[in-house]
Structure formats: structure tokens, C-alpha cells
Amino acid sequence: MCGIAGIFNPNNALVSSHKVKRMTASIRHRGPDDQGVYCSRGIGLGSTRLSILDLSPAGRMPMLDDDTGNRIVHNGEIFNYKELKRTLGDISLRSATDTEIILKSYAKNGHDCLKSFNGIFGFGIWDKAKNELFCARDRLGIKPFVYAWHEGNFYFASEIKALFAAGVPRRPNIKIIHQYLTLGVYEHDQETFFDGVYQLLPGHSITVNAEGSRITRYWDIEINLEPQSQCASASYMSFEDACEE
């Protein structure tokens, strides 16, 4: 578990490092081993790291891609990162982390990199050349990702308290609170208990630039509406193939 946080300013104004540090301080419990902040014009990124892969300083975030100038904050794990590394060809790596593989996969495949990730993750990538922020959450939403717009800035983090630490207003969302108390459901909606604070739904990504934000669904579960034919085909499977399927 790690903690991630960030601020995007569409007008390319300098982002306050003090705000980003307040955000990461509020979620320090998520990553006691290391923390880092990067701020520049238009972008501020912060991370609190629980070191799992590559315990050296090379795994520190926000992580830089030397070839593109892109930077990433990442919470989670890409289980197939070693396999993905082999598909990227002859690349130079500074660490042994899955985080760097995300960066390199994004540099090669853009938003389509999500299709090849097998894991649990929430991350934000600052694309320097495009001057935009690309964020994503894993297919089933195991890792959290919340965001809000406030005073023209886009804020994101692993936990809502980090948004409040940056100045996002703390206002109750009566509709969602009512739905929860009445029906006992909560995470069915992108809205949260707080007005103006949203969660990025599982299997979705969000791109933020000077034109605004765009949410894209990159994955959905396949539903087979012909169970009889499925059973018929399954009857010819070997035991090993059935287990794998």
C-alpha cells in the first residue's frame, strides 16, 4: 500500500509544494518507508511509499522517465511487470520496480497500456509533452482513487482526507448519505459522501488537460448470454483447461 496525491492546474500556474506536502502528510500511514514531492508549472505530485519492489532509493516516487520527461505516482502492484518488460524491447531502466514499467508502457502504448496490466493499481502520470494528466484505477477497484475540482484546479489522491488537506471544501453529499442509510449501498456511484468529491470508478481512466477532463471506461466484464452453448463447449475441455478458464 502506498499513498498518492496530486494537483493539476490547467492554466500552467506553479503548483504549491506546501499544498502537496499537506496532502501526503495526511496519508503518511499508507507509506511509512519514503515520501516524495515534485512540483512545477501546471503539476504537483506527491507520494508516500511502502517499499515492496526495489527497496533502494531508485524506487522513489514521483518517478521520472528520463526518455520522455513524464512522471508518475503509483499505488498498487502490476503482477505481470516482468512479462511486460520483455515486450518493451531494449529499454534502459533505473530501478527494478513495476512503477517504472508502467511509465515505459505508457511511453510506448499511450492509454492502451492499461489493456496489458494485470494487477491492482491507482496511478497518475504527468505527460510532459502533452501537458496533461492521465490517471487510472484497476479493473475491480481494489485500489482507491478519489478526485475533485476546486478553484480551477484538479485534485486527486488515495484518500479523501488528502483532498481536504489541500483546501477542497468538506461538505456532506445528502443524496449519497440517504442512499446508503436507506439501501445499504455505497460504491455503486462515482459520487461519495462528500459533495464535489468523486471516486474514479473501477475499470476507468481520466485524462485532464487545459480543455477539462475526460473519463473513459477501458474495461468491463464480459457477460455470456448463451449459457447452454458455453456448457456444451466446456464439456469438451480437459480438466486443466477448465481450471485455467
Buried (B, 14 or more C-beta within 10 A) or exposed (E): BBBBBBBBBBEEEEBBBEBBBBBBBBBEEBBEEBBBBBBBEBBBBBBBBBBBBBEEEEBBBBBBBEEBEBBBBBBBBBBBBEEBBEEBEEEEBBBBBBBBBBBBBBBBBEBEBBEBBEBBBBBBBBBBEEBBBBBBBBBEBBBBBBBBBBEEBBBBBBBBEBBBBBBBEEEEBEEBBEBBEEEEEBEEBBBBBBBBBBBBBBBBBBBBBEEEBEBEEBBEEEEEEEEEEEEEEEEEEEEEEEEEE
